[in-house]
Each structure stands twice: as structure tokens, then as C-alpha cells.
Amino acid sequence: SMIPWLTGSKPDNSLVYDTVWGGIVTSAGLTNPTSDFGNGWYNDHHFQYGYLIYAAAVLIKYDYKNFNSEYGDKIRQIAADYANPHPAS
């Protein structure tokens, strides 16, 4: 299930906000940058998080009202990590 990734409740390795660099990384990557294929070093976020964004797009297509209202902001935050719509930030 992708819900634990979106809610930060994946017990062994949640997505967390990196306050130093201002991006989203795995909790394992935050403590060890070489974990998760270099996720803590911001390696391949477009590739790694692309799977989550794709799955979310499918869920939103078929259950827009519920899934988007519940998780839409989190999905947009993950997408903004590697495809920031605000280039000045």
C-alpha cells in the first residue's frame, strides 16, 4: 500500500522532510545518505518518487473526490521535490 508512504506511518522507513536541504527523503536516507540508493543525497528522486506519483494518478483518476481530498497535498509535495513548479523557491 502507498498510504503509509503518504502519511509518514511506514514503521521502518517513512518519507520525511529534510530541514537542511529542504526536500523529501526517506528516514533511512536522512540518517545514512547511502541508504535507499542514495535517497538522502537526493539521487534519482524523479525516478524513485515517480512510481508513487504514477500510482497516485491512477487512484485519483478512479477515486478523485476521496483520494485527492485525503492525499492530494502530499502527492503535490512529493512531485514538487523533483519537479518544482516554483523555480524561485
PyMOL Python script that loads the backbone (N, CA, C, O; Angstrom):
from pymol import cmd

cmd.read_pdbstr("""\
ATOM      1  N   SER A   1       0.829  -1.194   0.000  1.00  0.00           N
ATOM      2  CA  SER A   1       0.000   0.000   0.000  1.00  0.00           C
ATOM      3  C   SER A   1       0.872   1.256   0.000  1.00  0.00           C
ATOM      4  O   SER A   1       1.928   1.302   0.632  1.00  0.00           O
ATOM      5  N   MET A   2       0.411   2.254  -0.712  1.00  0.00           N
ATOM      6  CA  MET A   2       1.174   3.501  -0.742  1.00  0.00           C
ATOM      7  C   MET A   2       0.783   4.458   0.380  1.00  0.00           C
ATOM      8  O   MET A   2       1.472   5.452   0.610  1.00  0.00           O
ATOM      9  N   ILE A   3      -0.307   4.174   1.074  1.00  0.00           N
ATOM     10  CA  ILE A   3      -0.797   5.073   2.115  1.00  0.00           C
ATOM     11  C   ILE A   3       0.241   5.305   3.219  1.00  0.00           C
ATOM     12  O   ILE A   3       0.419   6.451   3.631  1.00  0.00           O
ATOM     13  N   PRO A   4       0.935   4.272   3.719  1.00  0.00           N
ATOM     14  CA  PRO A   4       1.947   4.536   4.743  1.00  0.00           C
ATOM     15  C   PRO A   4       3.050   5.501   4.279  1.00  0.00           C
ATOM     16  O   PRO A   4       3.586   6.266   5.081  1.00  0.00           O
ATOM     17  N   TRP A   5       3.382   5.459   2.984  1.00  0.00           N
ATOM     18  CA  TRP A   5       4.378   6.406   2.465  1.00  0.00           C
ATOM     19  C   TRP A   5       3.830   7.831   2.516  1.00  0.00           C
ATOM     20  O   TRP A   5       4.563   8.771   2.822  1.00  0.00           O
ATOM     21  N   LEU A   6       2.552   7.987   2.219  1.00  0.00           N
ATOM     22  CA  LEU A   6       1.955   9.322   2.167  1.00  0.00           C
ATOM     23  C   LEU A   6       1.655   9.895   3.548  1.00  0.00           C
ATOM     24  O   LEU A   6       1.620  11.113   3.723  1.00  0.00           O
ATOM     25  N   THR A   7       1.441   9.034   4.512  1.00  0.00           N
ATOM     26  CA  THR A   7       1.079   9.504   5.847  1.00  0.00           C
ATOM     27  C   THR A   7       2.262   9.553   6.800  1.00  0.00           C
ATOM     28  O   THR A   7       2.130  10.037   7.925  1.00  0.00           O
ATOM     29  N   GLY A   8       3.419   9.057   6.364  1.00  0.00           N
ATOM     30  CA  GLY A   8       4.580   9.036   7.249  1.00  0.00           C
ATOM     31  C   GLY A   8       4.484   7.959   8.312  1.00  0.00           C
ATOM     32  O   GLY A   8       5.156   8.029   9.341  1.00  0.00           O
ATOM     33  N   SER A   9       3.647   6.960   8.062  1.00  0.00           N
ATOM     34  CA  SER A   9       3.446   5.925   9.069  1.00  0.00           C
ATOM     35  C   SER A   9       4.092   4.591   8.700  1.00  0.00           C
ATOM     36  O   SER A   9       3.785   3.560   9.298  1.00  0.00           O
ATOM     37  N   LYS A  10       4.981   4.619   7.719  1.00  0.00           N
ATOM     38  CA  LYS A  10       5.697   3.387   7.367  1.00  0.00           C
ATOM     39  C   LYS A  10       6.712   3.155   8.486  1.00  0.00           C
ATOM     40  O   LYS A  10       7.656   3.933   8.629  1.00  0.00           O
ATOM     41  N   PRO A  11       6.535   2.103   9.276  1.00  0.00           N
ATOM     42  CA  PRO A  11       7.306   1.983  10.517  1.00  0.00           C
ATOM     43  C   PRO A  11       8.820   1.910  10.346  1.00  0.00           C
ATOM     44  O   PRO A  11       9.560   2.392  11.204  1.00  0.00           O
ATOM     45  N   ASP A  12       9.283   1.325   9.268  1.00  0.00           N
ATOM     46  CA  ASP A  12      10.726   1.139   9.140  1.00  0.00           C
ATOM     47  C   ASP A  12      11.415   2.194   8.281  1.00  0.00           C
ATOM     48  O   ASP A  12      12.637   2.333   8.350  1.00  0.00           O
ATOM     49  N   ASN A  13      10.655   2.947   7.466  1.00  0.00           N
ATOM     50  CA  ASN A  13      11.334   3.883   6.559  1.00  0.00           C
ATOM     51  C   ASN A  13      10.341   4.850   5.925  1.00  0.00           C
ATOM     52  O   ASN A  13       9.979   4.682   4.760  1.00  0.00           O
ATOM     53  N   SER A  14       9.906   5.834   6.652  1.00  0.00           N
ATOM     54  CA  SER A  14       8.925   6.805   6.151  1.00  0.00           C
ATOM     55  C   SER A  14       9.587   7.897   5.316  1.00  0.00           C
ATOM     56  O   SER A  14      10.801   8.091   5.366  1.00  0.00           O
ATOM     57  N   LEU A  15       8.762   8.602   4.550  1.00  0.00           N
ATOM     58  CA  LEU A  15       9.229   9.810   3.887  1.00  0.00           C
ATOM     59  C   LEU A  15       9.177  10.947   4.899  1.00  0.00           C
ATOM     60  O   LEU A  15       8.181  11.122   5.601  1.00  0.00           O
ATOM     61  N   VAL A  16      10.261  11.718   4.967  1.00  0.00           N
ATOM     62  CA  VAL A  16      10.352  12.817   5.922  1.00  0.00           C
ATOM     63  C   VAL A  16      10.904  14.054   5.218  1.00  0.00           C
ATOM     64  O   VAL A  16      11.508  13.956   4.150  1.00  0.00           O
ATOM     65  N   TYR A  17      10.690  15.211   5.825  1.00  0.00           N
ATOM     66  CA  TYR A  17      11.186  16.472   5.266  1.00  0.00           C
ATOM     67  C   TYR A  17      12.588  16.737   5.816  1.00  0.00           C
ATOM     68  O   TYR A  17      12.806  16.706   7.027  1.00  0.00           O
ATOM     69  N   ASP A  18      13.512  16.992   4.930  1.00  0.00           N
ATOM     70  CA  ASP A  18      14.887  17.316   5.293  1.00  0.00           C
ATOM     71  C   ASP A  18      14.988  18.822   5.495  1.00  0.00           C
ATOM     72  O   ASP A  18      14.966  19.578   4.524  1.00  0.00           O
ATOM     73  N   THR A  19      15.097  19.262   6.730  1.00  0.00           N
ATOM     74  CA  THR A  19      15.126  20.700   7.025  1.00  0.00           C
ATOM     75  C   THR A  19      16.431  21.364   6.607  1.00  0.00           C
ATOM     76  O   THR A  19      16.479  22.586   6.470  1.00  0.00           O
ATOM     77  N   VAL A  20      17.482  20.590   6.402  1.00  0.00           N
ATOM     78  CA  VAL A  20      18.763  21.166   5.992  1.00  0.00           C
ATOM     79  C   VAL A  20      18.727  21.574   4.519  1.00  0.00           C
ATOM     80  O   VAL A  20      19.084  22.702   4.182  1.00  0.00           O
ATOM     81  N   TRP A  21      18.301  20.672   3.646  1.00  0.00           N
ATOM     82  CA  TRP A  21      18.286  20.935   2.211  1.00  0.00           C
ATOM     83  C   TRP A  21      16.906  21.270   1.667  1.00  0.00           C
ATOM     84  O   TRP A  21      16.783  21.716   0.526  1.00  0.00           O
ATOM     85  N   GLY A  22      15.864  21.060   2.472  1.00  0.00           N
ATOM     86  CA  GLY A  22      14.521  21.449   2.049  1.00  0.00           C
ATOM     87  C   GLY A  22      13.863  20.514   1.066  1.00  0.00           C
ATOM     88  O   GLY A  22      13.176  20.968   0.151  1.00  0.00           O
ATOM     89  N   GLY A  23      14.053  19.233   1.228  1.00  0.00           N
ATOM     90  CA  GLY A  23      13.428  18.276   0.330  1.00  0.00           C
ATOM     91  C   GLY A  23      12.878  17.091   1.095  1.00  0.00           C
ATOM     92  O   GLY A  23      12.948  17.042   2.323  1.00  0.00           O
ATOM     93  N   ILE A  24      12.335  16.147   0.368  1.00  0.00           N
ATOM     94  CA  ILE A  24      11.768  14.948   0.963  1.00  0.00           C
ATOM     95  C   ILE A  24      12.736  13.795   0.740  1.00  0.00           C
ATOM     96  O   ILE A  24      13.182  13.549  -0.381  1.00  0.00           O
ATOM     97  N   VAL A  25      13.054  13.096   1.816  1.00  0.00           N
ATOM     98  CA  VAL A  25      13.928  11.929   1.757  1.00  0.00           C
ATOM     99  C   VAL A  25      13.323  10.834   2.622  1.00  0.00           C
ATOM    100  O   VAL A  25      12.372  11.072   3.367  1.00  0.00           O
ATOM    101  N   THR A  26      13.877   9.637   2.520  1.00  0.00           N
ATOM    102  CA  THR A  26      13.439   8.573   3.421  1.00  0.00           C
ATOM    103  C   THR A  26      14.094   8.780   4.786  1.00  0.00           C
ATOM    104  O   THR A  26      15.159   9.390   4.885  1.00  0.00           O
ATOM    105  N   SER A  27      13.456   8.274   5.823  1.00  0.00           N
ATOM    106  CA  SER A  27      14.047   8.428   7.162  1.00  0.00           C
ATOM    107  C   SER A  27      15.392   7.713   7.230  1.00  0.00           C
ATOM    108  O   SER A  27      16.305   8.181   7.911  1.00  0.00           O
ATOM    109  N   ALA A  28      15.524   6.597   6.539  1.00  0.00           N
ATOM    110  CA  ALA A  28      16.821   5.914   6.491  1.00  0.00           C
ATOM    111  C   ALA A  28      17.839   6.763   5.749  1.00  0.00           C
ATOM    112  O   ALA A  28      18.997   6.842   6.161  1.00  0.00           O
ATOM    113  N   GLY A  29      17.423   7.399   4.659  1.00  0.00           N
ATOM    114  CA  GLY A  29      18.326   8.256   3.898  1.00  0.00           C
ATOM    115  C   GLY A  29      18.736   9.503   4.652  1.00  0.00           C
ATOM    116  O   GLY A  29      19.815  10.046   4.416  1.00  0.00           O
ATOM    117  N   LEU A  30      17.881   9.965   5.561  1.00  0.00           N
ATOM    118  CA  LEU A  30      18.210  11.144   6.362  1.00  0.00           C
ATOM    119  C   LEU A  30      19.336  10.846   7.346  1.00  0.00           C
ATOM    120  O   LEU A  30      20.170  11.710   7.615  1.00  0.00           O
ATOM    121  N   THR A  31      19.363   9.633   7.880  1.00  0.00           N
ATOM    122  CA  THR A  31      20.412   9.263   8.828  1.00  0.00           C
ATOM    123  C   THR A  31      21.625   8.632   8.155  1.00  0.00           C
ATOM    124  O   THR A  31      22.726   8.660   8.703  1.00  0.00           O
ATOM    125  N   ASN A  32      21.425   8.061   6.966  1.00  0.00           N
ATOM    126  CA  ASN A  32      22.519   7.453   6.218  1.00  0.00           C
ATOM    127  C   ASN A  32      22.299   7.750   4.734  1.00  0.00           C
ATOM    128  O   ASN A  32      21.510   7.067   4.080  1.00  0.00           O
ATOM    129  N   PRO A  33      22.983   8.753   4.198  1.00  0.00           N
ATOM    130  CA  PRO A  33      22.724   9.178   2.816  1.00  0.00           C
ATOM    131  C   PRO A  33      22.880   8.086   1.760  1.00  0.00           C
ATOM    132  O   PRO A  33      22.347   8.224   0.659  1.00  0.00           O
ATOM    133  N   THR A  34      23.594   7.011   2.065  1.00  0.00           N
ATOM    134  CA  THR A  34      23.757   5.950   1.066  1.00  0.00           C
ATOM    135  C   THR A  34      22.614   4.935   1.106  1.00  0.00           C
ATOM    136  O   THR A  34      22.545   4.059   0.244  1.00  0.00           O
ATOM    137  N   SER A  35      21.727   5.035   2.081  1.00  0.00           N
ATOM    138  CA  SER A  35      20.565   4.136   2.136  1.00  0.00           C
ATOM    139  C   SER A  35      19.623   4.424   0.978  1.00  0.00           C
ATOM    140  O   SER A  35      19.603   5.527   0.433  1.00  0.00           O
ATOM    141  N   ASP A  36      18.861   3.437   0.621  1.00  0.00           N
ATOM    142  CA  ASP A  36      17.831   3.594  -0.413  1.00  0.00           C
ATOM    143  C   ASP A  36      18.397   4.172  -1.709  1.00  0.00           C
ATOM    144  O   ASP A  36      17.831   5.096  -2.294  1.00  0.00           O
ATOM    145  N   PHE A  37      19.517   3.614  -2.139  1.00  0.00           N
ATOM    146  CA  PHE A  37      20.139   4.009  -3.411  1.00  0.00           C
ATOM    147  C   PHE A  37      20.508   5.493  -3.450  1.00  0.00           C
ATOM    148  O   PHE A  37      20.420   6.126  -4.502  1.00  0.00           O
ATOM    149  N   GLY A  38      20.913   6.040  -2.322  1.00  0.00           N
ATOM    150  CA  GLY A  38      21.338   7.439  -2.279  1.00  0.00           C
ATOM    151  C   GLY A  38      20.208   8.435  -2.129  1.00  0.00           C
ATOM    152  O   GLY A  38      20.365   9.609  -2.464  1.00  0.00           O
ATOM    153  N   ASN A  39      19.073   7.981  -1.628  1.00  0.00           N
ATOM    154  CA  ASN A  39      17.918   8.873  -1.481  1.00  0.00           C
ATOM    155  C   ASN A  39      18.243  10.083  -0.623  1.00  0.00           C
ATOM    156  O   ASN A  39      17.779  11.185  -0.917  1.00  0.00           O
ATOM    157  N   GLY A  40      19.027   9.906   0.428  1.00  0.00           N
ATOM    158  CA  GLY A  40      19.411  11.019   1.296  1.00  0.00           C
ATOM    159  C   GLY A  40      20.346  12.009   0.629  1.00  0.00           C
ATOM    160  O   GLY A  40      20.532  13.118   1.129  1.00  0.00           O
ATOM    161  N   TRP A  41      20.936  11.626  -0.490  1.00  0.00           N
ATOM    162  CA  TRP A  41      21.765  12.523  -1.287  1.00  0.00           C
ATOM    163  C   TRP A  41      20.985  13.049  -2.484  1.00  0.00           C
ATOM    164  O   TRP A  41      21.562  13.601  -3.421  1.00  0.00           O
ATOM    165  N   TYR A  42      19.685  12.874  -2.444  1.00  0.00           N
ATOM    166  CA  TYR A  42      18.766  13.346  -3.492  1.00  0.00           C
ATOM    167  C   TYR A  42      19.053  12.700  -4.840  1.00  0.00           C
ATOM    168  O   TYR A  42      18.853  13.311  -5.890  1.00  0.00           O
ATOM    169  N   ASN A  43      19.523  11.464  -4.799  1.00  0.00           N
ATOM    170  CA  ASN A  43      19.810  10.725  -6.020  1.00  0.00           C
ATOM    171  C   ASN A  43      18.526  10.128  -6.601  1.00  0.00           C
ATOM    172  O   ASN A  43      17.809   9.401  -5.913  1.00  0.00           O
ATOM    173  N   ASP A  44      18.245  10.431  -7.840  1.00  0.00           N
ATOM    174  CA  ASP A  44      17.154   9.821  -8.611  1.00  0.00           C
ATOM    175  C   ASP A  44      15.763   9.990  -8.005  1.00  0.00           C
ATOM    176  O   ASP A  44      14.929   9.093  -8.134  1.00  0.00           O
ATOM    177  N   HIS A  45      15.496  11.114  -7.350  1.00  0.00           N
ATOM    178  CA  HIS A  45      14.153  11.315  -6.798  1.00  0.00           C
ATOM    179  C   HIS A  45      13.094  11.291  -7.889  1.00  0.00           C
ATOM    180  O   HIS A  45      11.986  10.804  -7.664  1.00  0.00           O
ATOM    181  N   HIS A  46      13.421  11.811  -9.071  1.00  0.00           N
ATOM    182  CA  HIS A  46      12.449  11.783 -10.167  1.00  0.00           C
ATOM    183  C   HIS A  46      12.080  10.344 -10.526  1.00  0.00           C
ATOM    184  O   HIS A  46      10.944  10.065 -10.910  1.00  0.00           O
ATOM    185  N   PHE A  47      13.030   9.452 -10.402  1.00  0.00           N
ATOM    186  CA  PHE A  47      12.800   8.045 -10.714  1.00  0.00           C
ATOM    187  C   PHE A  47      12.097   7.346  -9.553  1.00  0.00           C
ATOM    188  O   PHE A  47      11.078   6.684  -9.753  1.00  0.00           O
ATOM    189  N   GLN A  48      12.636   7.490  -8.339  1.00  0.00           N
ATOM    190  CA  GLN A  48      12.094   6.785  -7.176  1.00  0.00           C
ATOM    191  C   GLN A  48      10.683   7.250  -6.824  1.00  0.00           C
ATOM    192  O   GLN A  48       9.808   6.423  -6.568  1.00  0.00           O
ATOM    193  N   TYR A  49      10.455   8.550  -6.808  1.00  0.00           N
ATOM    194  CA  TYR A  49       9.136   9.060  -6.433  1.00  0.00           C
ATOM    195  C   TYR A  49       8.162   9.045  -7.598  1.00  0.00           C
ATOM    196  O   TYR A  49       6.955   9.192  -7.404  1.00  0.00           O
ATOM    197  N   GLY A  50       8.672   8.871  -8.793  1.00  0.00           N
ATOM    198  CA  GLY A  50       7.805   8.774  -9.963  1.00  0.00           C
ATOM    199  C   GLY A  50       6.823   7.619  -9.861  1.00  0.00           C
ATOM    200  O   GLY A  50       5.694   7.714 -10.343  1.00  0.00           O
ATOM    201  N   TYR A  51       7.251   6.529  -9.236  1.00  0.00           N
ATOM    202  CA  TYR A  51       6.342   5.390  -9.037  1.00  0.00           C
ATOM    203  C   TYR A  51       5.178   5.776  -8.138  1.00  0.00           C
ATOM    204  O   TYR A  51       4.035   5.409  -8.411  1.00  0.00           O
ATOM    205  N   LEU A  52       5.456   6.514  -7.070  1.00  0.00           N
ATOM    206  CA  LEU A  52       4.376   6.965  -6.180  1.00  0.00           C
ATOM    207  C   LEU A  52       3.429   7.912  -6.902  1.00  0.00           C
ATOM    208  O   LEU A  52       2.211   7.810  -6.757  1.00  0.00           O
ATOM    209  N   ILE A  53       3.985   8.827  -7.675  1.00  0.00           N
ATOM    210  CA  ILE A  53       3.157   9.805  -8.385  1.00  0.00           C
ATOM    211  C   ILE A  53       2.282   9.099  -9.425  1.00  0.00           C
ATOM    212  O   ILE A  53       1.106   9.430  -9.576  1.00  0.00           O
ATOM    213  N   TYR A  54       2.848   8.140 -10.129  1.00  0.00           N
ATOM    214  CA  TYR A  54       2.065   7.401 -11.120  1.00  0.00           C
ATOM    215  C   TYR A  54       0.918   6.644 -10.457  1.00  0.00           C
ATOM    216  O   TYR A  54      -0.222   6.712 -10.917  1.00  0.00           O
ATOM    217  N   ALA A  55       1.217   5.925  -9.377  1.00  0.00           N
ATOM    218  CA  ALA A  55       0.171   5.177  -8.668  1.00  0.00           C
ATOM    219  C   ALA A  55      -0.895   6.124  -8.136  1.00  0.00           C
ATOM    220  O   ALA A  55      -2.083   5.807  -8.190  1.00  0.00           O
ATOM    221  N   ALA A  56      -0.492   7.270  -7.628  1.00  0.00           N
ATOM    222  CA  ALA A  56      -1.458   8.245  -7.128  1.00  0.00           C
ATOM    223  C   ALA A  56      -2.334   8.770  -8.253  1.00  0.00           C
ATOM    224  O   ALA A  56      -3.531   8.981  -8.061  1.00  0.00           O
ATOM    225  N   ALA A  57      -1.747   8.983  -9.425  1.00  0.00           N
ATOM    226  CA  ALA A  57      -2.533   9.468 -10.563  1.00  0.00           C
ATOM    227  C   ALA A  57      -3.619   8.465 -10.945  1.00  0.00           C
ATOM    228  O   ALA A  57      -4.742   8.851 -11.270  1.00  0.00           O
ATOM    229  N   VAL A  58      -3.283   7.190 -10.903  1.00  0.00           N
ATOM    230  CA  VAL A  58      -4.281   6.157 -11.207  1.00  0.00           C
ATOM    231  C   VAL A  58      -5.383   6.169 -10.148  1.00  0.00           C
ATOM    232  O   VAL A  58      -6.567   6.114 -10.482  1.00  0.00           O
ATOM    233  N   LEU A  59      -5.001   6.240  -8.885  1.00  0.00           N
ATOM    234  CA  LEU A  59      -6.004   6.256  -7.817  1.00  0.00           C
ATOM    235  C   LEU A  59      -6.876   7.508  -7.885  1.00  0.00           C
ATOM    236  O   LEU A  59      -8.085   7.441  -7.663  1.00  0.00           O
ATOM    237  N   ILE A  60      -6.267   8.634  -8.187  1.00  0.00           N
ATOM    238  CA  ILE A  60      -7.042   9.876  -8.302  1.00  0.00           C
ATOM    239  C   ILE A  60      -8.007   9.790  -9.482  1.00  0.00           C
ATOM    240  O   ILE A  60      -9.131  10.285  -9.404  1.00  0.00           O
ATOM    241  N   LYS A  61      -7.572   9.164 -10.569  1.00  0.00           N
ATOM    242  CA  LYS A  61      -8.453   9.044 -11.732  1.00  0.00           C
ATOM    243  C   LYS A  61      -9.726   8.274 -11.395  1.00  0.00           C
ATOM    244  O   LYS A  61     -10.810   8.639 -11.849  1.00  0.00           O
ATOM    245  N   TYR A  62      -9.601   7.226 -10.613  1.00  0.00           N
ATOM    246  CA  TYR A  62     -10.752   6.376 -10.334  1.00  0.00           C
ATOM    247  C   TYR A  62     -11.472   6.705  -9.022  1.00  0.00           C
ATOM    248  O   TYR A  62     -12.592   6.245  -8.800  1.00  0.00           O
ATOM    249  N   ASP A  63     -10.853   7.476  -8.179  1.00  0.00           N
ATOM    250  CA  ASP A  63     -11.481   7.840  -6.903  1.00  0.00           C
ATOM    251  C   ASP A  63     -11.082   9.272  -6.562  1.00  0.00           C
ATOM    252  O   ASP A  63     -10.573   9.537  -5.473  1.00  0.00           O
ATOM    253  N   TYR A  64     -11.314  10.195  -7.497  1.00  0.00           N
ATOM    254  CA  TYR A  64     -10.812  11.562  -7.391  1.00  0.00           C
ATOM    255  C   TYR A  64     -11.239  12.246  -6.104  1.00  0.00           C
ATOM    256  O   TYR A  64     -10.400  12.764  -5.366  1.00  0.00           O
ATOM    257  N   LYS A  65     -12.522  12.251  -5.832  1.00  0.00           N
ATOM    258  CA  LYS A  65     -13.036  13.025  -4.706  1.00  0.00           C
ATOM    259  C   LYS A  65     -12.397  12.592  -3.391  1.00  0.00           C
ATOM    260  O   LYS A  65     -11.922  13.434  -2.629  1.00  0.00           O
ATOM    261  N   ASN A  66     -12.381  11.317  -3.122  1.00  0.00           N
ATOM    262  CA  ASN A  66     -11.856  10.830  -1.850  1.00  0.00           C
ATOM    263  C   ASN A  66     -10.337  10.856  -1.780  1.00  0.00           C
ATOM    264  O   ASN A  66      -9.770  11.403  -0.834  1.00  0.00           O
ATOM    265  N   PHE A  67      -9.674  10.271  -2.773  1.00  0.00           N
ATOM    266  CA  PHE A  67      -8.217  10.169  -2.704  1.00  0.00           C
ATOM    267  C   PHE A  67      -7.562  11.540  -2.805  1.00  0.00           C
ATOM    268  O   PHE A  67      -6.632  11.835  -2.054  1.00  0.00           O
ATOM    269  N   ASN A  68      -8.026  12.372  -3.710  1.00  0.00           N
ATOM    270  CA  ASN A  68      -7.431  13.695  -3.870  1.00  0.00           C
ATOM    271  C   ASN A  68      -7.651  14.547  -2.629  1.00  0.00           C
ATOM    272  O   ASN A  68      -6.732  15.243  -2.196  1.00  0.00           O
ATOM    273  N   SER A  69      -8.833  14.512  -2.051  1.00  0.00           N
ATOM    274  CA  SER A  69      -9.070  15.339  -0.865  1.00  0.00           C
ATOM    275  C   SER A  69      -8.244  14.845   0.322  1.00  0.00           C
ATOM    276  O   SER A  69      -7.838  15.643   1.167  1.00  0.00           O
ATOM    277  N   GLU A  70      -7.999  13.556   0.390  1.00  0.00           N
ATOM    278  CA  GLU A  70      -7.235  12.997   1.506  1.00  0.00           C
ATOM    279  C   GLU A  70      -5.726  13.142   1.320  1.00  0.00           C
ATOM    280  O   GLU A  70      -5.016  13.467   2.272  1.00  0.00           O
ATOM    281  N   TYR A  71      -5.229  12.906   0.105  1.00  0.00           N
ATOM    282  CA  TYR A  71      -3.784  12.820  -0.112  1.00  0.00           C
ATOM    283  C   TYR A  71      -3.229  13.749  -1.188  1.00  0.00           C
ATOM    284  O   TYR A  71      -2.024  13.740  -1.435  1.00  0.00           O
ATOM    285  N   GLY A  72      -4.070  14.543  -1.826  1.00  0.00           N
ATOM    286  CA  GLY A  72      -3.627  15.394  -2.927  1.00  0.00           C
ATOM    287  C   GLY A  72      -2.489  16.329  -2.571  1.00  0.00           C
ATOM    288  O   GLY A  72      -1.549  16.474  -3.352  1.00  0.00           O
ATOM    289  N   ASP A  73      -2.551  16.973  -1.402  1.00  0.00           N
ATOM    290  CA  ASP A  73      -1.475  17.887  -0.998  1.00  0.00           C
ATOM    291  C   ASP A  73      -0.151  17.158  -0.826  1.00  0.00           C
ATOM    292  O   ASP A  73       0.897  17.677  -1.212  1.00  0.00           O
ATOM    293  N   LYS A  74      -0.187  15.967  -0.255  1.00  0.00           N
ATOM    294  CA  LYS A  74       1.039  15.194  -0.069  1.00  0.00           C
ATOM    295  C   LYS A  74       1.625  14.762  -1.409  1.00  0.00           C
ATOM    296  O   LYS A  74       2.841  14.779  -1.598  1.00  0.00           O
ATOM    297  N   ILE A  75       0.746  14.372  -2.340  1.00  0.00           N
ATOM    298  CA  ILE A  75       1.209  13.993  -3.679  1.00  0.00           C
ATOM    299  C   ILE A  75       1.894  15.181  -4.351  1.00  0.00           C
ATOM    300  O   ILE A  75       2.961  15.028  -4.946  1.00  0.00           O
ATOM    301  N   ARG A  76       1.291  16.352  -4.260  1.00  0.00           N
ATOM    302  CA  ARG A  76       1.892  17.546  -4.867  1.00  0.00           C
ATOM    303  C   ARG A  76       3.228  17.901  -4.208  1.00  0.00           C
ATOM    304  O   ARG A  76       4.137  18.370  -4.892  1.00  0.00           O
ATOM    305  N   GLN A  77       3.366  17.689  -2.904  1.00  0.00           N
ATOM    306  CA  GLN A  77       4.634  17.953  -2.224  1.00  0.00           C
ATOM    307  C   GLN A  77       5.724  17.007  -2.717  1.00  0.00           C
ATOM    308  O   GLN A  77       6.865  17.420  -2.923  1.00  0.00           O
ATOM    309  N   ILE A  78       5.372  15.750  -2.902  1.00  0.00           N
ATOM    310  CA  ILE A  78       6.353  14.787  -3.411  1.00  0.00           C
ATOM    311  C   ILE A  78       6.758  15.152  -4.836  1.00  0.00           C
ATOM    312  O   ILE A  78       7.944  15.128  -5.166  1.00  0.00           O
ATOM    313  N   ALA A  79       5.795  15.486  -5.675  1.00  0.00           N
ATOM    314  CA  ALA A  79       6.115  15.880  -7.057  1.00  0.00           C
ATOM    315  C   ALA A  79       6.976  17.139  -7.069  1.00  0.00           C
ATOM    316  O   ALA A  79       7.893  17.250  -7.883  1.00  0.00           O
ATOM    317  N   ALA A  80       6.698  18.080  -6.187  1.00  0.00           N
ATOM    318  CA  ALA A  80       7.473  19.324  -6.135  1.00  0.00           C
ATOM    319  C   ALA A  80       8.910  19.077  -5.697  1.00  0.00           C
ATOM    320  O   ALA A  80       9.786  19.898  -5.966  1.00  0.00           O
ATOM    321  N   ASP A  81       9.163  17.959  -5.026  1.00  0.00           N
ATOM    322  CA  ASP A  81      10.531  17.637  -4.615  1.00  0.00           C
ATOM    323  C   ASP A  81      11.453  17.504  -5.823  1.00  0.00           C
ATOM    324  O   ASP A  81      12.618  17.896  -5.755  1.00  0.00           O
ATOM    325  N   TYR A  82      10.952  16.963  -6.915  1.00  0.00           N
ATOM    326  CA  TYR A  82      11.811  16.786  -8.089  1.00  0.00           C
ATOM    327  C   TYR A  82      11.341  17.573  -9.307  1.00  0.00           C
ATOM    328  O   TYR A  82      12.069  17.648 -10.297  1.00  0.00           O
ATOM    329  N   ALA A  83      10.177  18.148  -9.267  1.00  0.00           N
ATOM    330  CA  ALA A  83       9.673  18.937 -10.395  1.00  0.00           C
ATOM    331  C   ALA A  83       8.998  20.178  -9.837  1.00  0.00           C
ATOM    332  O   ALA A  83       7.787  20.352  -9.972  1.00  0.00           O
ATOM    333  N   ASN A  84       9.779  21.030  -9.217  1.00  0.00           N
ATOM    334  CA  ASN A  84       9.257  22.179  -8.504  1.00  0.00           C
ATOM    335  C   ASN A  84       8.565  23.159  -9.455  1.00  0.00           C
ATOM    336  O   ASN A  84       9.184  23.664 -10.392  1.00  0.00           O
ATOM    337  N   PRO A  85       7.275  23.426  -9.208  1.00  0.00           N
ATOM    338  CA  PRO A  85       6.563  24.374 -10.079  1.00  0.00           C
ATOM    339  C   PRO A  85       6.877  25.837  -9.760  1.00  0.00           C
ATOM    340  O   PRO A  85       6.404  26.740 -10.450  1.00  0.00           O
ATOM    341  N   HIS A  86       7.675  26.067  -8.716  1.00  0.00           N
ATOM    342  CA  HIS A  86       8.026  27.437  -8.305  1.00  0.00           C
ATOM    343  C   HIS A  86       9.546  27.586  -8.381  1.00  0.00           C
ATOM    344  O   HIS A  86      10.222  27.401  -7.369  1.00  0.00           O
ATOM    345  N   PRO A  87      10.096  27.911  -9.536  1.00  0.00           N
ATOM    346  CA  PRO A  87      11.549  27.914  -9.708  1.00  0.00           C
ATOM    347  C   PRO A  87      12.290  28.883  -8.797  1.00  0.00           C
ATOM    348  O   PRO A  87      13.487  28.708  -8.569  1.00  0.00           O
ATOM    349  N   ALA A  88      11.619  29.890  -8.275  1.00  0.00           N
ATOM    350  CA  ALA A  88      12.310  30.832  -7.395  1.00  0.00           C
ATOM    351  C   ALA A  88      12.497  30.283  -5.992  1.00  0.00           C
ATOM    352  O   ALA A  88      13.248  30.859  -5.205  1.00  0.00           O
ATOM    353  N   SER A  89      11.833  29.181  -5.658  1.00  0.00           N
ATOM    354  CA  SER A  89      11.953  28.657  -4.295  1.00  0.00           C
ATOM    355  C   SER A  89      12.919  27.497  -4.225  1.00  0.00           C
ATOM    356  O   SER A  89      13.137  26.939  -3.149  1.00  0.00           O
TER     357      SER A  89
END
""", "prot")
cmd.dss("prot")
cmd.show_as("cartoon", "prot")
cmd.util.cbc("prot")
cmd.orient("prot")
